[in-house]
Amino acid sequence: MSDALRQSLDLSVFWEYRAVLLHGLAVNFYVFAASAVVALGIGLGAALLRVSRLAPVRWIGTVHVEIFRNAPEYIMVVWVHFVLPLLLSLLLARRLEFDPFVSSVIALGFVYSGYFAETFRAGIEAIPRAHIEAGRACGMPERLILWRIVLPQVVRRMLPESLNQFISLFKATTIVSLIAVPDLMYQVTMVTQQEMRPLPLYTGAALVYFTVIFAAGTLLRALSERWRSKIYA
Amino acid sequence: MINHSFERRSFRVPTTAQGAAVNAADAPNIRVVDLHKRFGALEVLRGVSFEVHRGNVLSMIGASGSGKSTLLRCINHLETPTSGDVLIEGRSLVYRDADGKRAPRSLAEINRMRRELGMVFQQFNLWPHMTALGNVIEAPIRVRRMARKEAVELGEECLRRVHLGEKSHEYPARLSGGQQQRVAIARALAMQPKAMLFDEPTSSLDPELTEEVLGVMRELARDGTTMIVVTHEMGFAREVSDRVMFLNDGLIEEEGPPQQIFGAARSPRLRQFISKYLH
């Protein structure tokens, strides 16, 4: 009994396949990085719409945020990968297929743009009007005030909240295995089918994800605290 | 607290009680014409007109809610006047001439004209993510397109002028209120404006720190800076201003040289106000 238990708890098989599994983890990072860029870019755009003076512009931003915040990541990924190409094919009268990597980046990017939009909006609205007036009094145009005075402060203010969003995004990249993106979970599934030893493999994967997130999170929190403490003394 | 050794430069034009320019060639730097400002149903400014000449210091005093701050903010268009005009060196800040008809000025034009007016706020309004020097050189670099090296030199000169030369690399969070306000003054000076507007610059400061800021303002006045100061510091108004304006309920109740306002006030409301403040 203990022999079988010892055998099933043996993580060496995880170590054996480390090259393939490491490639998988790298794919997780690529998806994460690309989705983060998309999410930040679209999120910032949506946030700026939300704080506009014009009501219809604000409405567009709100619609975007509500749709994507309330969409589960898995469903979005599947929809973008399987349904969207069909719709576009009908529209453009051409047969379209999305690369699974592209689908996952689009899907995760849009879903998380909803969260980042709210994060940015809260940050922008927290900037005292006084700072903006000081910029105006110096003759600064609105766009300059946004880029040089509002956004730098928003980034610093919202960094802790954003770190949490980034961690969620990284964890969400694990679902891309379901549309055959060769990430860590996908590789683990493949190896398990070959080796028939799910326990060390899945446990190993879980440990890897945990370690990466914990280490990166701790390091980034420490760095961001030092950066923020300069102005929030 | 009042600096009795204060001397004024002799060539500054002392204006008469009616506000007319003694020297015809000395065109008014800032002119406000029949300014009205309404916030919804509340009319805060009910027809204010006055002039400020180059190199002169105008103090605005009055009770809270009299419209002093609103008036000041209309002068650099932080508030849009409901009607009336503000002229900076003869050019309207509020309207432009569009084929003989009057149209509101575009925001870009207003921003360009705002460069000539420096403003100092009650709450300092420094940008916390930049150092003192960063705050001071931001506008010269980005708005006046000055080269960085030149701007840094200008910035350090401005900070030295407000006696904060050694603090140029500190962040605002590390500076006292008086130091922050002086950085704010340096920031306004760095744009080399034609006139400086002060909106209750010492109202958030305790008496010690108030004095260091007032000292800087006195030096600016002595150097011939055109200044409009909204203040509760009666001593400063009496000692440093060329003219004092008493606002009450959205109108200029009385206006004239400090000796008249503080010594021989004509309006009873003004006399009441003065007696409350100067005890």
Interface residues (C-beta under 8 A of the other chain):
Chain A: P128 A130 H131 E133 A134 G135 R136 A137 C138 G139 M140 P141 E142 L144 R148 I149 P152 Q153 R156 K230 I231 Y232 A233
Chain B: N76 L78 L107 A108 N111 R112 M113 R114 R115 L117 G118 M119 F121 Q123 N125 L126 W127 P128 H129 E138 A139 R142 V143 Y171 P172 A173 R174 A184 R187 A188 M191
